[in-house]
Amino acid sequence: MYNPLFLTATLLATSVVAKQCTNITVPVSISARNAVFNIPTLRGNADATTFAQNLTSIRGNFTEEALLDYATVTGVYDISAKFCKPETENGTNPTVQLLTHGLGFDKTYWDLPYNNFNYSYIDVAVDQYGFCTLSIDRLGEGNSSKADPLDILQVPAEMSALYELTIMLRNGTLPGVPQAFNKVVHVGHSFGSTLSVALAVMHPTASDGLILTGYSQNGSYLPTTVASWDSKLARLNQPLRFGNISYSAVSEALSTLMPSASNLTELANGLSRFNITVGEVQEILQTTDIGDLFAGIEPSKLPKAADLPSGYLTWTDAGSNQFAFLLPKFFDPSILLFAEYSKFPYTLGELLTIGSGPYVAPNFRGPVQILTGRSVGQDAIYCGGDCLATGDPALASIPAKSKMAFPAASAFEAYIQPNTAHAINLHYNSTGAYNVIQRFLTAQGLASS
């Protein structure tokens, strides 16, 4: 017999025509007990390398070594968000999914403007299943307020912002969204999943359900990830986007090199006279940090330079991006370049506190689903490339072990998505994962009604 809740969701899926979305800016007051670290100001890329060497060393716990004290941080920051709802709402008790992206992304991870939005998580959740969504740029990222990358942008402060947004959704006080929600589900990716778990630990009744994508509680592979990133200062890696360099200055410099070089293609054609093929030049420009240097060079796509402080870091190039996030043969090669040229930075404070825990939520009573990549060569960050390699015949997967962290959960599922690496939403079969999530929520009674 079919679950009537699933039938309800199916009927909703057939009746919804298109999502209606509103971009909003939400002032959020945060209060958090952050760590105080003794980390000198990074002066250049060599200092970023030194920081990574210290963070990944097996000689000890660098976070503890650098910790001086704790201090309460407060402030009001603007959070950039996008609220989406079905064009036709069926029922009076909608469920909203609060979507939190991970390191290296912004809120467009959930509504990817690539290939006519065919990778959009929001399209599936809203148009096919009738959920509402609120996708956010985490504090310090995207169009949200920037903050001190060491002292403010840490797990506790960012979780505080997430909690305040959750309360606004429940109370009907979110600007631009004149509606209160009785059912709020938190959907995270990677670092966003870490924040969602932290929320469930500190405020166990704030969320009705957790969807943790690109996640497990095995952090032993994080040093390998950090090493593979070969971190650089974001302002030096993509100066047009994250530094204070102007488009006119770059254009003038390029015109000195060759007057016709207005974009990467023309630049490649010009450089091909140096006895290498156009294809080889394009490979150099696109897959090394030379390509990142010119990210944003097209005038039509030129962003406003953020002039970020040196505690904002990013990985080196497209190769580092692929190693951490994508599974060869199961993603469109062009989406790698899209992701690289539109990436966002991470911060010293985030790297130092991502494993600070505790991440056991004994009082959280809602359902929990962990969804990540499957089999060899896949989720490298939280499974070391093989989420099924548990070393224990009784343990189905590495994420399945996280069930112990949610002893009171009404339901727990660890779903391993085939042919997918860490950045699930950038793979060919991303929509398959999206459907798994919506069906899980529906089966747990969390569909809109």
C-alpha positions as CSV (number, residue, x, y, z in Angstrom):
1,M,0.0,0.0,0.0
2,Y,1.3,3.5,-0.9
3,N,2.1,5.9,1.9
4,P,-0.7,8.6,1.7
5,L,1.9,11.3,2.5
6,F,3.8,10.2,-0.6
7,L,0.6,10.4,-2.7
8,T,0.0,13.9,-1.4
9,A,3.5,15.0,-2.4
10,T,2.9,13.4,-5.9
11,L,-0.3,15.3,-6.3
12,L,1.5,18.5,-5.3
13,A,4.2,17.8,-7.8
14,T,1.7,17.6,-10.6
15,S,-0.2,20.8,-9.6
16,V,2.8,23.1,-9.1
17,V,3.7,25.0,-12.2
18,A,6.8,27.1,-11.3
19,K,8.5,28.6,-8.3
20,Q,8.1,32.2,-7.2
21,C,11.3,33.6,-5.7
22,T,12.2,36.8,-3.9
23,N,15.7,38.0,-3.1
24,I,15.8,39.5,0.4
25,T,18.4,41.0,2.8
26,V,17.9,40.0,6.5
27,P,19.5,41.9,9.3
28,V,20.5,39.3,11.9
29,S,21.8,39.8,15.4
30,I,24.3,37.2,16.5
31,S,25.8,36.3,19.8
32,A,28.3,33.5,20.1
33,R,31.1,32.2,22.2
34,N,34.0,32.2,19.7
35,A,37.5,31.1,20.2
36,V,40.4,33.6,20.4
37,F,43.3,32.4,18.4
38,N,47.0,33.4,18.2
39,I,47.4,33.4,14.5
40,P,49.6,36.2,12.9
41,T,48.2,38.2,10.0
42,L,48.9,36.4,6.7
43,R,51.1,38.6,4.6
44,G,51.1,36.5,1.4
45,N,50.6,33.1,-0.1
46,A,53.6,31.7,1.7
47,D,52.0,32.5,5.0
48,A,48.8,30.7,3.8
49,T,51.0,27.6,3.0
50,T,52.6,27.8,6.5
51,F,49.1,27.9,8.1
52,A,48.0,24.8,6.1
53,Q,51.2,23.0,7.1
54,N,50.5,23.7,10.8
55,L,46.8,22.8,10.5
56,T,47.5,19.5,8.8
57,S,50.5,18.4,10.9
58,I,50.2,15.1,12.8
59,R,52.4,16.4,15.6
60,G,49.4,17.7,17.5
61,N,46.2,19.7,17.4
62,F,47.0,23.0,15.9
63,T,43.6,24.5,16.9
64,E,44.3,23.8,20.5
65,E,47.9,25.1,20.1
66,A,46.7,28.4,18.7
67,L,43.8,28.8,21.2
68,L,44.3,31.6,23.7
69,D,40.8,32.0,25.2
70,Y,37.1,32.3,24.4
71,A,35.1,35.5,24.0
72,T,31.5,36.4,23.3
73,V,31.1,38.1,19.9
74,T,28.0,40.1,19.1
75,G,26.9,42.2,16.2
76,V,24.2,42.8,13.5
77,Y,25.0,41.5,10.1
78,D,23.1,41.4,6.8
79,I,22.3,37.9,5.4
80,S,21.5,37.7,1.7
81,A,18.9,35.1,1.0
82,K,16.4,33.9,-1.6
83,F,13.0,32.7,-0.6
84,C,11.1,30.5,-3.0
85,K,7.6,29.1,-2.8
86,P,5.3,27.2,-5.2
87,E,3.4,29.3,-7.7
88,T,0.2,27.6,-6.4
89,E,0.3,26.7,-2.8
90,N,-1.9,23.7,-1.9
91,G,-2.7,23.7,1.8
92,T,-2.2,25.9,4.9
93,N,0.7,24.3,6.6
94,P,3.8,24.6,4.3
95,T,7.2,23.3,5.1
96,V,10.2,25.4,4.5
97,Q,13.7,24.0,3.9
98,L,16.5,26.3,5.1
99,L,19.4,25.6,2.8
100,T,23.0,26.2,3.9
101,H,25.9,25.9,1.5
102,G,29.4,24.7,2.3
103,L,32.9,26.1,1.9
104,G,33.8,27.4,-1.5
105,F,30.2,28.1,-2.6
106,D,27.4,30.6,-2.1
107,K,23.6,30.2,-2.1
108,T,23.5,29.5,-5.9
109,Y,24.8,26.0,-5.0
110,W,21.1,25.2,-4.5
111,D,19.9,26.9,-7.7
112,L,22.8,26.6,-9.9
113,P,22.7,29.0,-12.9
114,Y,24.3,26.5,-15.2
115,N,22.8,24.8,-18.3
116,N,19.5,26.5,-17.9
117,F,19.2,25.7,-14.2
118,N,19.0,21.9,-14.9
119,Y,21.0,21.2,-11.7
120,S,18.7,23.2,-9.5
121,Y,17.8,21.7,-6.1
122,I,15.2,24.4,-5.5
123,D,13.4,23.5,-8.7
124,V,12.9,19.9,-7.5
125,A,12.0,20.8,-3.9
126,V,9.6,23.6,-4.8
127,D,8.2,22.8,-8.3
128,Q,8.0,19.0,-7.9
129,Y,7.2,18.5,-4.2
130,G,5.7,21.8,-3.1
131,F,8.2,22.8,-0.4
132,C,9.2,26.4,0.3
133,T,12.9,27.1,0.5
134,L,15.1,29.8,2.0
135,S,18.7,29.6,0.6
136,I,21.2,31.8,2.3
137,D,24.7,33.2,1.7
138,R,26.4,32.3,5.0
139,L,27.7,35.1,7.1
140,G,30.8,36.4,5.4
141,E,30.1,34.9,2.0
142,G,28.4,35.9,-1.2
143,N,26.3,39.0,-0.8
144,S,26.1,38.7,3.0
145,S,28.0,41.0,5.3
146,K,31.7,40.4,5.4
147,A,33.3,39.9,8.8
148,D,36.7,39.3,10.5
149,P,37.8,36.0,8.9
150,L,39.6,34.8,12.1
151,D,37.8,36.3,15.1
152,I,34.1,36.3,13.8
153,L,33.7,33.7,11.0
154,Q,33.8,30.6,13.1
155,V,31.3,27.8,13.6
156,P,29.6,29.3,16.7
157,A,28.9,32.7,15.1
158,E,27.7,31.3,11.9
159,M,25.4,28.8,13.7
160,S,24.1,31.8,15.7
161,A,23.1,33.5,12.4
162,L,21.4,30.2,11.3
163,Y,19.5,30.0,14.5
164,E,18.2,33.6,14.3
165,L,17.0,33.0,10.7
166,T,15.2,29.8,11.9
167,I,13.4,31.7,14.7
168,M,12.3,34.4,12.2
169,L,10.8,31.7,9.9
170,R,8.9,30.2,12.8
171,N,7.7,33.5,14.1
172,G,6.8,35.0,10.7
173,T,9.2,37.9,11.2
174,L,11.5,37.2,8.2
175,P,11.6,40.4,6.1
176,G,9.7,39.9,2.9
177,V,8.2,36.6,4.0
178,P,4.9,37.5,5.8
179,Q,4.3,33.9,6.9
180,A,5.1,31.8,9.9
181,F,6.2,28.2,9.4
182,N,5.4,25.4,11.8
183,K,7.7,23.0,10.0
184,V,11.4,24.0,9.4
185,V,13.8,21.5,7.9
186,H,17.6,22.3,7.7
187,V,19.4,21.1,4.6
188,G,23.1,21.5,4.6
189,H,26.0,20.8,2.3
190,S,29.4,20.0,3.9
191,F,30.3,22.9,6.2
192,G,26.6,23.8,6.0
193,S,25.8,20.4,7.3
194,T,28.2,21.0,10.2
195,L,26.4,24.2,11.1
196,S,23.0,22.3,10.9
197,V,24.3,19.7,13.3
198,A,25.7,22.4,15.6
199,L,22.2,23.9,15.6
200,A,20.6,20.6,16.6
201,V,23.2,20.2,19.4
202,M,22.7,23.7,20.9
203,H,19.0,24.2,20.0
204,P,17.5,20.7,19.6
205,T,13.9,21.9,19.1
206,A,14.8,24.6,16.5
207,S,14.6,22.1,13.6
208,D,12.0,19.5,12.6
209,G,14.5,17.6,10.4
210,L,18.1,17.4,9.3
211,I,19.3,16.6,5.8
212,L,23.1,16.5,5.8
213,T,24.6,16.2,2.4
214,G,28.4,15.8,1.7
215,Y,28.8,14.9,5.4
216,S,30.0,12.3,7.9
217,Q,31.4,12.6,11.3
218,N,34.7,11.1,10.2
219,G,37.0,14.1,9.9
220,S,40.3,12.1,9.5
221,Y,40.4,13.0,5.8
222,L,40.1,16.8,6.2
223,P,43.9,17.3,6.4
224,T,44.3,15.6,3.0
225,T,41.6,18.0,1.6
226,V,43.3,21.1,3.1
227,A,46.7,19.9,1.7
228,S,45.2,19.3,-1.8
229,W,43.7,22.8,-1.9
230,D,47.2,24.4,-1.7
231,S,45.4,27.5,-0.2
232,K,46.1,31.0,-1.4
233,L,44.9,34.3,-0.2
234,A,41.6,34.8,-2.1
235,R,42.5,38.4,-2.9
236,L,45.6,37.2,-4.7
237,N,44.1,34.1,-6.4
238,Q,41.1,36.0,-8.0
239,P,42.0,39.6,-7.6
240,L,39.2,40.9,-9.8
241,R,36.6,39.3,-7.6
242,F,38.2,39.3,-4.1
243,G,41.0,41.9,-4.3
244,N,40.9,45.6,-4.9
245,I,42.2,45.5,-8.5
246,S,40.0,47.3,-11.1
247,Y,38.9,46.0,-14.5
248,S,40.3,49.0,-16.2
249,A,43.8,48.3,-14.7
250,V,43.7,44.7,-15.9
251,S,42.5,45.8,-19.4
252,E,45.3,48.3,-19.6
253,A,47.9,45.7,-18.7
254,L,46.5,43.2,-21.2
255,S,46.4,45.8,-23.9
256,T,50.1,46.4,-23.4
257,L,50.6,42.6,-23.9
258,M,48.3,42.5,-26.9
259,P,45.7,45.1,-27.9
260,S,43.1,42.5,-28.9
261,A,43.1,40.5,-25.6
262,S,39.7,41.3,-24.2
263,N,38.9,37.8,-23.0
264,L,40.6,34.4,-22.4
265,T,39.9,33.1,-25.9
266,E,41.5,36.1,-27.6
267,L,44.3,35.9,-25.2
268,A,44.9,32.2,-26.0
269,N,44.9,32.9,-29.7
270,G,47.4,35.7,-29.2
271,L,49.7,33.6,-27.0
272,S,49.6,30.7,-29.5
273,R,52.3,32.4,-31.5
274,F,54.8,31.2,-28.9
275,N,55.1,27.8,-30.6
276,I,52.4,26.1,-28.6
277,T,48.9,25.3,-29.8
278,V,45.8,27.2,-29.0
279,G,44.4,24.2,-27.2
280,E,47.5,24.0,-25.0
281,V,47.3,27.7,-24.1
282,Q,43.6,27.3,-23.3
283,E,44.5,24.4,-21.0
284,I,47.1,26.4,-19.2
285,L,44.7,29.4,-18.8
286,Q,41.7,27.3,-17.7
287,T,43.1,24.7,-15.5
288,T,45.9,26.5,-13.6
289,D,45.7,29.5,-11.3
290,I,46.4,31.7,-14.3
291,G,42.8,31.1,-15.2
292,D,41.8,32.2,-11.7
293,L,43.8,35.4,-12.1
294,F,41.5,36.4,-15.0
295,A,38.2,35.3,-13.4
296,G,35.8,38.1,-14.0
297,I,37.6,39.6,-16.9
298,E,34.6,39.6,-19.2
299,P,33.0,43.0,-18.7
300,S,29.4,41.6,-18.8
301,K,30.2,39.4,-15.8
302,L,32.5,41.7,-13.9
303,P,31.7,41.5,-10.2
304,K,32.3,44.2,-7.7
305,A,35.8,43.7,-6.2
306,A,35.3,42.6,-2.6
307,D,38.8,43.7,-1.3
308,L,38.7,40.8,1.2
309,P,41.2,40.7,4.1
310,S,44.0,38.2,4.0
311,G,42.3,35.7,6.3
312,Y,40.0,34.8,3.4
313,L,41.5,31.8,1.5
314,T,40.7,29.7,-1.5
315,W,42.1,26.7,-3.2
316,T,44.6,27.2,-6.0
317,D,42.9,26.1,-9.2
318,A,40.5,23.8,-11.1
319,G,42.6,20.7,-10.3
320,S,42.3,21.3,-6.6
321,N,38.5,21.9,-7.1
322,Q,38.1,18.6,-8.9
323,F,40.1,16.6,-6.4
324,A,37.9,17.7,-3.5
325,F,34.5,18.0,-5.1
326,L,34.0,16.1,-8.4
327,L,34.1,12.5,-9.7
328,P,35.7,12.1,-13.1
329,K,33.3,10.9,-15.9
330,F,30.3,11.9,-13.9
331,F,30.2,15.6,-14.4
332,D,30.2,18.0,-17.3
333,P,33.8,19.2,-17.8
334,S,32.5,22.7,-18.4
335,I,30.8,22.8,-15.0
336,L,34.3,22.4,-13.4
337,L,35.4,25.7,-15.0
338,F,32.1,27.3,-14.1
339,A,32.5,26.2,-10.5
340,E,36.2,27.4,-10.4
341,Y,35.5,30.9,-11.8
342,S,32.5,31.4,-9.5
343,K,33.9,29.9,-6.4
344,F,33.9,31.6,-3.0
345,P,36.5,31.7,-0.2
346,Y,36.7,30.0,3.2
347,T,38.3,31.6,6.3
348,L,40.9,30.9,8.9
349,G,38.3,30.8,11.6
350,E,36.2,28.2,9.7
351,L,39.1,25.9,9.2
352,L,40.2,26.1,12.8
353,T,36.7,25.4,14.2
354,I,35.1,23.0,11.7
355,G,36.1,20.1,14.0
356,S,35.6,21.8,17.3
357,G,32.4,19.9,18.2
358,P,30.8,18.4,20.1
359,Y,28.6,17.1,17.3
360,V,26.4,14.7,19.3
361,A,22.8,15.8,19.5
362,P,21.2,13.6,22.3
363,N,18.1,15.7,22.5
364,F,17.3,16.1,18.8
365,R,14.1,14.1,18.1
366,G,13.5,14.8,14.4
367,P,14.5,12.6,11.4
368,V,18.0,12.7,10.1
369,Q,19.2,11.8,6.6
370,I,22.9,11.8,5.6
371,L,23.5,11.7,1.8
372,T,26.9,11.6,0.3
373,G,28.8,10.0,-2.6
374,R,29.3,6.3,-3.2
375,S,32.2,3.9,-3.8
376,V,35.8,4.3,-4.8
377,G,37.1,7.7,-5.8
378,Q,34.1,9.6,-4.6
379,D,33.5,11.7,-1.5
380,A,37.1,12.5,-0.7
381,I,36.5,14.9,2.1
382,Y,34.4,12.9,4.5
383,C,35.0,9.3,3.3
384,G,38.6,9.4,1.9
385,G,37.2,8.5,-1.5
386,D,35.2,5.4,-0.5
387,C,32.2,5.8,1.8
388,L,31.7,2.0,1.9
389,A,35.2,1.2,3.2
390,T,34.3,0.9,6.8
391,G,36.6,-2.0,7.8
392,D,33.6,-3.4,9.7
393,P,31.2,-5.8,8.1
394,A,28.4,-4.8,10.4
395,L,28.7,-1.1,9.4
396,A,27.2,-0.4,6.0
397,S,29.0,2.9,5.3
398,I,31.1,5.6,7.0
399,P,28.2,8.0,7.2
400,A,26.0,5.3,8.8
401,K,28.3,5.5,11.9
402,S,26.9,9.0,12.6
403,K,23.6,7.4,13.8
404,M,25.2,7.3,17.2
405,A,25.3,11.1,17.2
406,F,21.5,11.2,17.1
407,P,20.3,8.6,19.6
408,A,16.8,10.2,20.0
409,A,16.1,10.8,16.3
410,S,12.7,9.7,15.1
411,A,14.4,8.2,12.0
412,F,17.9,7.9,10.6
413,E,19.1,7.1,7.1
414,A,22.5,7.1,5.6
415,Y,22.0,7.1,1.8
416,I,25.0,6.7,-0.5
417,Q,24.4,8.3,-3.9
418,P,25.9,6.5,-6.8
419,N,28.4,8.1,-9.2
420,T,28.7,11.3,-7.1
421,A,31.5,13.0,-5.2
422,H,31.4,15.7,-2.5
423,A,29.7,18.4,-4.5
424,I,26.6,16.4,-5.2
425,N,24.7,19.2,-6.9
426,L,27.4,19.5,-9.7
427,H,27.0,15.9,-11.0
428,Y,25.0,14.5,-13.8
429,N,22.7,12.6,-11.4
430,S,22.2,15.4,-8.9
431,T,18.4,15.4,-9.4
432,G,18.3,11.7,-8.4
433,A,19.8,12.7,-5.1
434,Y,17.3,15.6,-4.8
435,N,14.4,13.2,-5.2
436,V,15.8,10.9,-2.5
437,I,15.8,13.8,-0.1
438,Q,12.3,15.0,-0.8
439,R,10.9,11.4,-0.6
440,F,12.6,10.9,2.8
441,L,11.1,14.1,4.2
442,T,7.7,13.2,2.8
443,A,7.9,9.7,4.4
444,Q,8.7,11.4,7.8
445,G,5.5,13.6,7.6
446,L,7.4,16.8,6.7
447,A,5.8,17.5,3.4
448,S,3.9,20.7,3.0
449,S,0.2,20.1,3.8
